[in-house]
Amino acid sequence: MGQRKTPAAQRDKTETKRTKHKTENIEPLRLVTSQQTPVTSPGRSATSRLTALALLGKSTHGVRCSVFSGGFYLGVVLAESKDTPGVMHAIKCIDKKALKGKEDSLENEIKVLRRLKHPNIVQLLETYEDKNKVYLVMELVTGGELFDRIVEKGSYTEKDASDLIRQILEAVDYMHSQGVVHRDLKPENLLYYCPEEESKIMISDFGLSKMEDSGIMATACGTPGYVAPEVLAQKPYGKAVDVWSIGVIAYILLCGYPPFYDESDANLFAQILKGEFEFDSPYWDEISDSAKDFIRHLICVDVDRRYTCRQALAHPWISGNTASDKNIHGSVSEQLKKNFAKTKWRVAATASPSLVLGHFLLLHFGLPFLMVLRSVSRNV
């Protein structure tokens, strides 16, 4: 097997700067009943990737809240329940005016979150709205992002990676049993519940999720590098796209770099369509054959042969004792720091993943670009 040069870095996320925010704009919140769904939408707002920042103000409905401005979204703030003092929640604050015309996206996200209740899925607790804003009261997670925690660890093994993937598979298997496809599983959407060493992992950001009973899925959406080949091929797709993404995440957890990489989006997507990846030396020399076999069954172009979550959970690398306990922290953390630097990645901060996919489809499949953009904006 030939040795390839691992990608030196660029991360598919926009790093949000932590800045101080004014506190003058503190407003009371109006409770939205369980029968109502706010007719507003954040699309795939960056609020999904922010960290709760402040505890300010107080509303008349038992939730303390402060609202601060920042672009087309308002951000995320801390909230404390009046009924259970000391229990903190996160509130996603969404600007109605800036997001007018994208109501269906938020309605879909709220419906999905209300359907899902699992210990490894960030919970939607309540929804509020006032004249200008919608507020989603969410379960607060404080443990940080997946890759950051791995880099900070002193020891990290295959067994650690196996346990992480098991938790993700269990949550996604539950999600699929409820008829929900996430469609944007990636490390940035995997958060630790708390700072403790034994913290569980949580799946977040359901802005691109889809309920199977709401129609056929064919929209080119997701994040470059994690998107399944059938999505790029503009074929109808289903739950299997999430399994592919989990396979990509598992690959990265064991070596610190992605299975598919190229500076050119066209070449990157061509690799994905063919399912071309390798277990490069020396990075994979200490990784078990069982781990490699597991990954091959998830990163499989043939949807009919690709594992389901249930099948993946039954694989010996997850359910047995085949995961190695050798410390691979040094190699993995070094590659993570090189390839997933927070300050840059292939996709410019202003370019959404869906726009990148749309551009690729225009160039290689001859689809009208505007048609692709309309489809993406409807989040079908």
VEXLO-360482 format. One record per residue (C-alpha): x, y, z; residue in one letter. Coordinates in steps of 0.2 Angstrom, whole numbers, padded with zeros to 4 digits, always signed. Layout:
REM VEXLO-360482
XYZA/...
END
This chain:
REM VEXLO-360482
+0000+0000+0000M/+0007+0017-0005G/+0009+0030+0008Q/+0000+0046+0005R/+0002+0063+0013K/-0011+0067+0026T/-0021+0083+0023P/-0013+0098+0033A/-0028+0105+0039A/-0044+0114+0037Q/-0059+0112+0047R/-0077+0112+0040D/-0084+0124+0053K/-0084+0143+0055T/-0076+0146+0072E/-0087+0159+0081T/-0077+0172+0091K/-0082+0173+0109R/-0086+0192+0111T/-0094+0202+0125K/-0112+0206+0121H/-0123+0221+0126K/-0136+0217+0139T/-0149+0231+0136E/-0160+0221+0125N/-0168+0210+0138I/-0186+0205+0134E/-0200+0194+0142P/-0204+0178+0133L/-0221+0172+0128R/-0224+0153+0130L/-0229+0144+0114V/-0240+0129+0119T/-0236+0111+0114S/-0250+0112+0100Q/-0241+0127+0092Q/-0226+0127+0081T/-0218+0145+0078P/-0218+0149+0060V/-0200+0155+0059T/-0184+0147+0054S/-0165+0148+0057P/-0161+0136+0042G/-0144+0130+0047R/-0140+0144+0058S/-0123+0145+0066A/-0132+0146+0083T/-0132+0127+0083S/-0113+0128+0085R/-0111+0142+0098L/-0108+0139+0116T/-0119+0146+0130A/-0111+0163+0135L/-0121+0172+0148A/-0134+0172+0162L/-0143+0189+0162L/-0160+0196+0164G/-0176+0187+0170K/-0193+0183+0161S/-0210+0181+0169T/-0211+0163+0164H/-0198+0156+0175G/-0183+0157+0163V/-0169+0169+0165R/-0163+0176+0148C/-0153+0189+0140S/-0154+0192+0121V/-0139+0199+0111F/-0137+0204+0093S/-0125+0196+0081G/-0128+0196+0062G/-0143+0186+0056F/-0145+0176+0071Y/-0145+0181+0090L/-0135+0167+0097G/-0136+0156+0112V/-0138+0161+0130V/-0139+0153+0147L/-0155+0150+0156A/-0160+0145+0174E/-0176+0136+0178S/-0186+0145+0192K/-0193+0128+0197D/-0176+0120+0198T/-0164+0133+0204P/-0146+0129+0198G/-0152+0118+0183V/-0145+0127+0168M/-0152+0127+0150H/-0146+0134+0134A/-0158+0145+0124I/-0156+0147+0105K/-0162+0164+0100C/-0168+0166+0082I/-0171+0182+0073D/-0188+0181+0064K/-0185+0196+0052K/-0168+0190+0046A/-0174+0173+0042L/-0191+0177+0035K/-0196+0165+0021G/-0187+0149+0028K/-0201+0145+0041E/-0202+0127+0036D/-0184+0123+0041S/-0187+0128+0059L/-0204+0120+0060E/-0196+0104+0054N/-0182+0105+0067E/-0194+0108+0081I/-0205+0093+0076K/-0189+0082+0074V/-0183+0087+0091L/-0200+0085+0100R/-0200+0067+0093R/-0183+0062+0099L/-0179+0058+0118K/-0163+0049+0120H/-0149+0051+0133P/-0136+0054+0119N/-0147+0067+0109I/-0148+0085+0115V/-0166+0088+0121Q/-0177+0102+0116L/-0186+0107+0132L/-0198+0121+0127E/-0201+0134+0114T/-0205+0153+0116Y/-0208+0167+0105E/-0211+0186+0105D/-0214+0198+0091K/-0196+0198+0084N/-0188+0182+0090K/-0191+0163+0093V/-0182+0155+0108Y/-0178+0136+0109L/-0174+0131+0127V/-0162+0116+0125M/-0153+0104+0136E/-0136+0112+0141L/-0120+0103+0137V/-0104+0109+0143T/-0091+0096+0139G/-0084+0103+0123G/-0082+0096+0106E/-0076+0079+0102L/-0059+0082+0094F/-0054+0095+0107D/-0057+0083+0121R/-0047+0069+0112I/-0032+0081+0110V/-0033+0086+0128E/-0033+0068+0134K/-0017+0060+0141G/-0022+0043+0135S/-0033+0037+0121Y/-0036+0020+0113T/-0046+0010+0101E/-0057+0005+0115K/-0061+0023+0118D/-0065+0026+0100A/-0076+0010+0100S/-0085+0017+0115D/-0088+0034+0107L/-0095+0026+0091I/-0106+0014+0101R/-0114+0029+0109Q/-0117+0037+0092I/-0123+0021+0084L/-0136+0018+0098E/-0142+0036+0097A/-0144+0036+0078V/-0152+0018+0078D/-0165+0026+0090Y/-0167+0041+0078M/-0169+0029+0063H/-0182+0019+0073S/-0192+0035+0075Q/-0191+0039+0056G/-0178+0053+0058V/-0162+0054+0047V/-0150+0067+0053H/-0141+0070+0037R/-0127+0081+0044D/-0117+0070+0056L/-0100+0076+0059K/-0088+0079+0073P/-0093+0097+0076E/-0111+0091+0080N/-0104+0078+0093L/-0102+0086+0110L/-0098+0080+0127Y/-0112+0082+0140Y/-0100+0088+0154C/-0081+0091+0157P/-0080+0075+0168E/-0068+0061+0161E/-0082+0048+0159E/-0095+0060+0151S/-0106+0053+0138K/-0107+0060+0120I/-0122+0070+0113M/-0128+0073+0096I/-0134+0090+0092S/-0139+0102+0077D/-0154+0094+0068F/-0156+0109+0056G/-0154+0097+0041L/-0163+0082+0048S/-0178+0075+0039K/-0192+0064+0044M/-0195+0049+0032E/-0214+0051+0033D/-0213+0069+0026S/-0207+0063+0008G/-0193+0057-0002I/-0176+0063+0002M/-0165+0068-0013A/-0158+0085-0008T/-0139+0088-0010A/-0136+0093+0008C/-0123+0089+0021G/-0105+0093+0024T/-0091+0090+0012P/-0080+0075+0018G/-0094+0067+0027Y/-0108+0066+0014V/-0113+0049+0007A/-0110+0045-0012P/-0129+0043-0015E/-0132+0061-0010V/-0119+0067-0022L/-0126+0056-0036A/-0143+0065-0033Q/-0151+0048-0030K/-0166+0046-0018P/-0158+0041-0001Y/-0162+0036+0017G/-0155+0031+0034K/-0139+0024+0026A/-0132+0041+0023V/-0130+0043+0042D/-0121+0026+0043V/-0108+0032+0030W/-0105+0048+0040S/-0102+0038+0056I/-0090+0027+0046G/-0080+0043+0041V/-0080+0049+0060I/-0074+0032+0065A/-0060+0033+0053Y/-0054+0050+0059I/-0055+0044+0077L/-0042+0031+0074L/-0030+0041+0064C/-0033+0059+0065G/-0036+0063+0047Y/-0051+0060+0035P/-0053+0046+0023P/-0057+0057+0009F/-0047+0073+0005Y/-0042+0085-0009D/-0040+0103-0011E/-0052+0102-0026S/-0070+0099-0021D/-0072+0090-0038A/-0058+0078-0034N/-0065+0076-0016L/-0082+0071-0022F/-0075+0060-0035A/-0066+0050-0022Q/-0082+0049-0012I/-0092+0043-0027L/-0080+0029-0029K/-0077+0025-0011G/-0058+0026-0013E/-0049+0027+0004F/-0034+0018+0012E/-0027+0013+0029F/-0010+0022+0027D/+0006+0017+0035S/+0012+0022+0048P/-0004+0029+0055Y/-0014+0013+0054W/+0000+0001+0058D/-0005-0001+0076E/-0024-0001+0072I/-0033-0018+0073S/-0039-0028+0058D/-0056-0028+0067S/-0057-0009+0067A/-0053-0009+0048K/-0066-0022+0044D/-0079-0012+0054F/-0075+0004+0044I/-0076-0005+0027R/-0093-0010+0031H/-0099+0008+0035L/-0089+0017+0022I/-0097+0006+0008C/-0103+0014-0008V/-0116+0000-0011D/-0130+0005+0000V/-0137-0013+0000D/-0121-0019+0007R/-0118-0005+0019R/-0121-0009+0037Y/-0137-0003+0046T/-0134+0004+0064C/-0140-0012+0071R/-0128-0022+0061Q/-0114-0010+0066A/-0118-0012+0084L/-0116-0031+0083A/-0099-0030+0075H/-0085-0037+0086P/-0076-0021+0087W/-0091-0013+0095I/-0099-0027+0105S/-0084-0039+0107G/-0066-0037+0114N/-0057-0034+0097T/-0053-0016+0100A/-0035-0013+0105S/-0030-0005+0121D/-0014+0002+0115K/-0012+0020+0118N/-0013+0029+0101I/-0015+0047+0108H/+0001+0054+0102G/-0002+0050+0084S/-0020+0054+0083V/-0019+0070+0093S/-0005+0076+0082E/-0015+0073+0066Q/-0030+0080+0073L/-0021+0096+0077K/-0014+0097+0059K/-0029+0092+0050N/-0043+0100+0060F/-0036+0117+0065A/-0050+0128+0071K/-0045+0143+0061T/-0047+0136+0043K/-0053+0122+0032W/-0056+0120+0014R/-0073+0128+0014V/-0073+0147+0016A/-0082+0154+0031A/-0096+0162+0020T/-0099+0146+0009A/-0112+0134+0016S/-0109+0115+0013P/-0125+0115+0003S/-0118+0128-0009L/-0102+0118-0011V/-0112+0103-0015L/-0123+0113-0027G/-0108+0120-0036H/-0101+0102-0038F/-0118+0096-0045L/-0119+0110-0058L/-0101+0106-0064L/-0102+0088-0065H/-0120+0083-0068F/-0126+0099-0077G/-0140+0103-0065L/-0146+0121-0065P/-0138+0129-0051F/-0153+0139-0046L/-0164+0124-0045M/-0151+0116-0033V/-0151+0131-0022L/-0170+0132-0021R/-0170+0114-0017S/-0157+0116-0003V/-0166+0132+0004S/-0182+0122+0006R/-0172+0108+0015N/-0182+0095+0007V/
END
